[in-house]
Amino acid sequence: MGNSQKKTNGFIPLGTILITYVIVRIINKVTGFSYDFSDGVFNINLLIDLAIWFFVYLAVDFLQRKLF
């Protein structure tokens, strides 16, 4: 019998990135979160932004895999 699990080809789907971008932008607008690199490249705000991207991406990817 065939394998019922989908195989991924190793590429990040463009739709996942676009949806993640829109959701992160909405979160940043609602919370008023912003930063710039004048404070330095390695600051806490950059880490917070990367964490938001990471968790939103995981959620969007999970939902897309479940729905499609």
Distance bins in CASP14 RR format, pairs under 12 A and 6 or more apart:
PFRMAT RR
TARGET T0000
AUTHOR 0000-0000-0000
RMODE 2
METHOD distances of the structure
MODEL  1
5 65 0 0 0 0 0 1 0 0 0 0 0
6 13 0 0 0 0 0 1 0 0 0 0 0
6 64 0 0 0 0 0 1 0 0 0 0 0
6 65 1 0 0 1 0 0 0 0 0 0 0
6 66 0 0 0 0 0 1 0 0 0 0 0
6 68 0 0 0 0 1 0 0 0 0 0 0
8 16 0 0 0 0 0 1 0 0 0 0 0
8 61 0 0 0 0 0 1 0 0 0 0 0
8 64 0 0 0 0 0 1 0 0 0 0 0
8 65 0 0 0 0 1 0 0 0 0 0 0
11 17 0 0 0 0 0 1 0 0 0 0 0
12 18 0 0 0 0 0 1 0 0 0 0 0
12 19 0 0 0 0 0 1 0 0 0 0 0
12 20 0 0 0 0 1 0 0 0 0 0 0
12 57 0 0 0 0 1 0 0 0 0 0 0
12 60 0 0 0 0 0 1 0 0 0 0 0
12 61 0 0 0 0 1 0 0 0 0 0 0
12 64 0 0 0 0 0 1 0 0 0 0 0
13 19 0 0 0 0 1 0 0 0 0 0 0
13 20 0 0 0 0 0 1 0 0 0 0 0
13 57 0 0 0 0 0 1 0 0 0 0 0
13 60 0 0 0 0 1 0 0 0 0 0 0
13 61 0 0 0 0 1 0 0 0 0 0 0
13 64 1 0 0 1 0 0 0 0 0 0 0
13 65 0 0 0 0 0 1 0 0 0 0 0
13 68 0 0 0 0 1 0 0 0 0 0 0
14 20 0 0 0 0 0 1 0 0 0 0 0
14 21 0 0 0 0 0 1 0 0 0 0 0
14 64 0 0 0 0 0 1 0 0 0 0 0
15 21 0 0 0 0 1 0 0 0 0 0 0
15 22 0 0 0 0 1 0 0 0 0 0 0
15 23 0 0 0 0 0 1 0 0 0 0 0
15 57 0 0 0 0 0 1 0 0 0 0 0
15 60 0 0 0 0 1 0 0 0 0 0 0
15 61 0 0 0 0 0 1 0 0 0 0 0
15 63 0 0 0 0 0 1 0 0 0 0 0
15 64 1 0 0 1 0 0 0 0 0 0 0
15 68 0 0 0 0 0 1 0 0 0 0 0
16 22 0 0 0 0 0 1 0 0 0 0 0
16 23 0 0 0 0 0 1 0 0 0 0 0
16 53 0 0 0 0 0 1 0 0 0 0 0
16 56 0 0 0 0 0 1 0 0 0 0 0
16 57 1 0 0 1 0 0 0 0 0 0 0
16 58 0 0 0 0 0 1 0 0 0 0 0
16 59 0 0 0 0 0 1 0 0 0 0 0
16 60 1 0 1 0 0 0 0 0 0 0 0
16 61 1 0 1 0 0 0 0 0 0 0 0
16 62 0 0 0 0 0 1 0 0 0 0 0
16 63 0 0 0 0 1 0 0 0 0 0 0
16 64 1 0 1 0 0 0 0 0 0 0 0
16 65 0 0 0 0 1 0 0 0 0 0 0
16 67 0 0 0 0 0 1 0 0 0 0 0
16 68 0 0 0 0 0 1 0 0 0 0 0
17 23 0 0 0 0 0 1 0 0 0 0 0
17 24 0 0 0 0 0 1 0 0 0 0 0
17 53 0 0 0 0 0 1 0 0 0 0 0
17 56 0 0 0 0 0 1 0 0 0 0 0
17 57 1 0 0 1 0 0 0 0 0 0 0
17 60 0 0 0 0 1 0 0 0 0 0 0
17 61 0 0 0 0 1 0 0 0 0 0 0
17 64 0 0 0 0 0 1 0 0 0 0 0
18 24 0 0 0 0 0 1 0 0 0 0 0
18 25 0 0 0 0 0 1 0 0 0 0 0
18 57 0 0 0 0 0 1 0 0 0 0 0
18 60 0 0 0 0 1 0 0 0 0 0 0
18 64 0 0 0 0 0 1 0 0 0 0 0
19 25 0 0 0 0 0 1 0 0 0 0 0
19 26 0 0 0 0 0 1 0 0 0 0 0
19 56 0 0 0 0 1 0 0 0 0 0 0
19 57 0 0 0 0 1 0 0 0 0 0 0
19 59 0 0 0 0 1 0 0 0 0 0 0
19 60 1 0 1 0 0 0 0 0 0 0 0
19 61 0 0 0 0 1 0 0 0 0 0 0
19 62 0 0 0 0 0 1 0 0 0 0 0
19 63 0 0 0 0 1 0 0 0 0 0 0
19 64 1 0 0 1 0 0 0 0 0 0 0
19 67 0 0 0 0 0 1 0 0 0 0 0
20 26 0 0 0 0 0 1 0 0 0 0 0
20 27 0 0 0 0 0 1 0 0 0 0 0
20 52 0 0 0 0 1 0 0 0 0 0 0
20 53 1 0 0 1 0 0 0 0 0 0 0
20 54 0 0 0 0 1 0 0 0 0 0 0
20 55 0 0 0 0 1 0 0 0 0 0 0
20 56 1 0 1 0 0 0 0 0 0 0 0
20 57 1 0 1 0 0 0 0 0 0 0 0
20 58 0 0 0 0 1 0 0 0 0 0 0
20 59 0 0 0 0 1 0 0 0 0 0 0
20 60 1 0 1 0 0 0 0 0 0 0 0
20 61 0 0 0 0 1 0 0 0 0 0 0
20 62 0 0 0 0 0 1 0 0 0 0 0
20 63 0 0 0 0 0 1 0 0 0 0 0
20 64 0 0 0 0 0 1 0 0 0 0 0
21 27 0 0 0 0 0 1 0 0 0 0 0
21 28 0 0 0 0 0 1 0 0 0 0 0
21 52 0 0 0 0 0 1 0 0 0 0 0
21 53 0 0 0 0 1 0 0 0 0 0 0
21 56 0 0 0 0 1 0 0 0 0 0 0
21 57 0 0 0 0 1 0 0 0 0 0 0
21 60 0 0 0 0 1 0 0 0 0 0 0
22 28 0 0 0 0 0 1 0 0 0 0 0
22 29 0 0 0 0 0 1 0 0 0 0 0
22 56 0 0 0 0 1 0 0 0 0 0 0
22 60 0 0 0 0 1 0 0 0 0 0 0
23 29 0 0 0 0 0 1 0 0 0 0 0
23 30 0 0 0 0 0 1 0 0 0 0 0
23 52 0 0 0 0 1 0 0 0 0 0 0
23 53 0 0 0 0 1 0 0 0 0 0 0
23 55 0 0 0 0 0 1 0 0 0 0 0
23 56 1 0 1 0 0 0 0 0 0 0 0
23 57 0 0 0 0 1 0 0 0 0 0 0
23 58 0 0 0 0 0 1 0 0 0 0 0
23 59 0 0 0 0 1 0 0 0 0 0 0
23 60 1 0 0 1 0 0 0 0 0 0 0
23 61 0 0 0 0 0 1 0 0 0 0 0
23 63 0 0 0 0 0 1 0 0 0 0 0
24 30 0 0 0 0 0 1 0 0 0 0 0
24 31 0 0 0 0 0 1 0 0 0 0 0
24 33 0 0 0 0 1 0 0 0 0 0 0
24 48 0 0 0 0 0 1 0 0 0 0 0
24 49 1 0 0 1 0 0 0 0 0 0 0
24 50 0 0 0 0 0 1 0 0 0 0 0
24 51 0 0 0 0 0 1 0 0 0 0 0
24 52 1 0 1 0 0 0 0 0 0 0 0
24 53 1 0 1 0 0 0 0 0 0 0 0
24 54 0 0 0 0 0 1 0 0 0 0 0
24 55 0 0 0 0 1 0 0 0 0 0 0
24 56 1 0 1 0 0 0 0 0 0 0 0
24 57 0 0 0 0 1 0 0 0 0 0 0
24 59 0 0 0 0 0 1 0 0 0 0 0
24 60 0 0 0 0 1 0 0 0 0 0 0
25 31 0 0 0 0 0 1 0 0 0 0 0
25 32 0 0 0 0 0 1 0 0 0 0 0
25 33 0 0 0 0 0 1 0 0 0 0 0
25 34 0 0 0 0 0 1 0 0 0 0 0
25 49 0 0 0 0 0 1 0 0 0 0 0
25 52 0 0 0 0 0 1 0 0 0 0 0
25 53 0 0 0 0 0 1 0 0 0 0 0
25 56 0 0 0 0 0 1 0 0 0 0 0
26 32 0 0 0 0 0 1 0 0 0 0 0
26 33 0 0 0 0 0 1 0 0 0 0 0
26 52 0 0 0 0 0 1 0 0 0 0 0
26 56 0 0 0 0 1 0 0 0 0 0 0
27 33 1 0 0 1 0 0 0 0 0 0 0
27 34 0 0 0 0 0 1 0 0 0 0 0
27 48 0 0 0 0 0 1 0 0 0 0 0
27 49 0 0 0 0 1 0 0 0 0 0 0
27 51 0 0 0 0 0 1 0 0 0 0 0
27 52 1 0 0 1 0 0 0 0 0 0 0
27 53 0 0 0 0 1 0 0 0 0 0 0
27 55 0 0 0 0 0 1 0 0 0 0 0
27 56 1 0 0 1 0 0 0 0 0 0 0
27 59 0 0 0 0 0 1 0 0 0 0 0
28 34 1 0 0 1 0 0 0 0 0 0 0
28 35 0 0 0 0 1 0 0 0 0 0 0
28 45 0 0 0 0 0 1 0 0 0 0 0
28 48 0 0 0 0 0 1 0 0 0 0 0
28 49 1 0 0 1 0 0 0 0 0 0 0
28 52 1 0 0 1 0 0 0 0 0 0 0
28 53 0 0 0 0 0 1 0 0 0 0 0
28 56 0 0 0 0 0 1 0 0 0 0 0
30 52 0 0 0 0 0 1 0 0 0 0 0
31 45 0 0 0 0 0 1 0 0 0 0 0
31 48 0 0 0 0 0 1 0 0 0 0 0
31 49 0 0 0 0 0 1 0 0 0 0 0
31 52 0 0 0 0 1 0 0 0 0 0 0
32 45 0 0 0 0 0 1 0 0 0 0 0
32 48 0 0 0 0 0 1 0 0 0 0 0
32 49 0 0 0 0 0 1 0 0 0 0 0
33 44 0 0 0 0 0 1 0 0 0 0 0
33 45 1 0 0 1 0 0 0 0 0 0 0
33 46 0 0 0 0 0 1 0 0 0 0 0
33 48 1 0 0 1 0 0 0 0 0 0 0
33 49 1 0 0 1 0 0 0 0 0 0 0
33 51 0 0 0 0 0 1 0 0 0 0 0
33 52 1 0 0 1 0 0 0 0 0 0 0
33 53 0 0 0 0 0 1 0 0 0 0 0
34 45 0 0 0 0 1 0 0 0 0 0 0
34 46 0 0 0 0 0 1 0 0 0 0 0
34 48 0 0 0 0 0 1 0 0 0 0 0
34 49 0 0 0 0 1 0 0 0 0 0 0
35 41 0 0 0 0 0 1 0 0 0 0 0
35 42 0 0 0 0 0 1 0 0 0 0 0
35 43 1 0 0 1 0 0 0 0 0 0 0
35 44 0 0 0 0 1 0 0 0 0 0 0
35 45 1 1 0 0 0 0 0 0 0 0 0
35 46 1 0 0 1 0 0 0 0 0 0 0
35 47 0 0 0 0 0 1 0 0 0 0 0
35 48 0 0 0 0 1 0 0 0 0 0 0
35 49 1 0 0 1 0 0 0 0 0 0 0
35 50 0 0 0 0 0 1 0 0 0 0 0
35 52 0 0 0 0 0 1 0 0 0 0 0
36 43 0 0 0 0 1 0 0 0 0 0 0
36 45 0 0 0 0 1 0 0 0 0 0 0
36 46 0 0 0 0 1 0 0 0 0 0 0
36 49 0 0 0 0 0 1 0 0 0 0 0
37 43 0 0 0 0 1 0 0 0 0 0 0
37 45 0 0 0 0 1 0 0 0 0 0 0
37 46 0 0 0 0 1 0 0 0 0 0 0
37 49 0 0 0 0 0 1 0 0 0 0 0
38 45 0 0 0 0 0 1 0 0 0 0 0
39 45 1 0 0 1 0 0 0 0 0 0 0
39 46 0 0 0 0 1 0 0 0 0 0 0
40 46 0 0 0 0 1 0 0 0 0 0 0
41 47 0 0 0 0 0 1 0 0 0 0 0
41 50 0 0 0 0 0 1 0 0 0 0 0
42 50 0 0 0 0 0 1 0 0 0 0 0
43 49 0 0 0 0 1 0 0 0 0 0 0
43 50 0 0 0 0 0 1 0 0 0 0 0
44 50 0 0 0 0 0 1 0 0 0 0 0
44 51 0 0 0 0 0 1 0 0 0 0 0
45 51 0 0 0 0 0 1 0 0 0 0 0
45 52 0 0 0 0 0 1 0 0 0 0 0
46 52 0 0 0 0 0 1 0 0 0 0 0
46 53 0 0 0 0 0 1 0 0 0 0 0
47 53 0 0 0 0 0 1 0 0 0 0 0
47 54 0 0 0 0 0 1 0 0 0 0 0
48 54 0 0 0 0 0 1 0 0 0 0 0
48 55 0 0 0 0 0 1 0 0 0 0 0
49 55 0 0 0 0 0 1 0 0 0 0 0
49 56 0 0 0 0 0 1 0 0 0 0 0
50 56 0 0 0 0 0 1 0 0 0 0 0
50 57 0 0 0 0 0 1 0 0 0 0 0
51 57 0 0 0 0 0 1 0 0 0 0 0
51 58 0 0 0 0 0 1 0 0 0 0 0
52 58 0 0 0 0 0 1 0 0 0 0 0
52 59 0 0 0 0 0 1 0 0 0 0 0
53 59 0 0 0 0 0 1 0 0 0 0 0
53 60 0 0 0 0 0 1 0 0 0 0 0
53 61 0 0 0 0 0 1 0 0 0 0 0
54 60 0 0 0 0 0 1 0 0 0 0 0
54 61 0 0 0 0 0 1 0 0 0 0 0
55 61 0 0 0 0 0 1 0 0 0 0 0
55 62 0 0 0 0 0 1 0 0 0 0 0
56 62 0 0 0 0 0 1 0 0 0 0 0
56 63 0 0 0 0 0 1 0 0 0 0 0
57 63 0 0 0 0 0 1 0 0 0 0 0
57 64 0 0 0 0 0 1 0 0 0 0 0
58 64 0 0 0 0 0 1 0 0 0 0 0
58 65 0 0 0 0 0 1 0 0 0 0 0
59 65 0 0 0 0 0 1 0 0 0 0 0
59 66 0 0 0 0 0 1 0 0 0 0 0
60 66 0 0 0 0 0 1 0 0 0 0 0
60 67 0 0 0 0 0 1 0 0 0 0 0
60 68 0 0 0 0 0 1 0 0 0 0 0
61 67 0 0 0 0 0 1 0 0 0 0 0
61 68 0 0 0 0 0 1 0 0 0 0 0
62 68 0 0 0 0 0 1 0 0 0 0 0
END
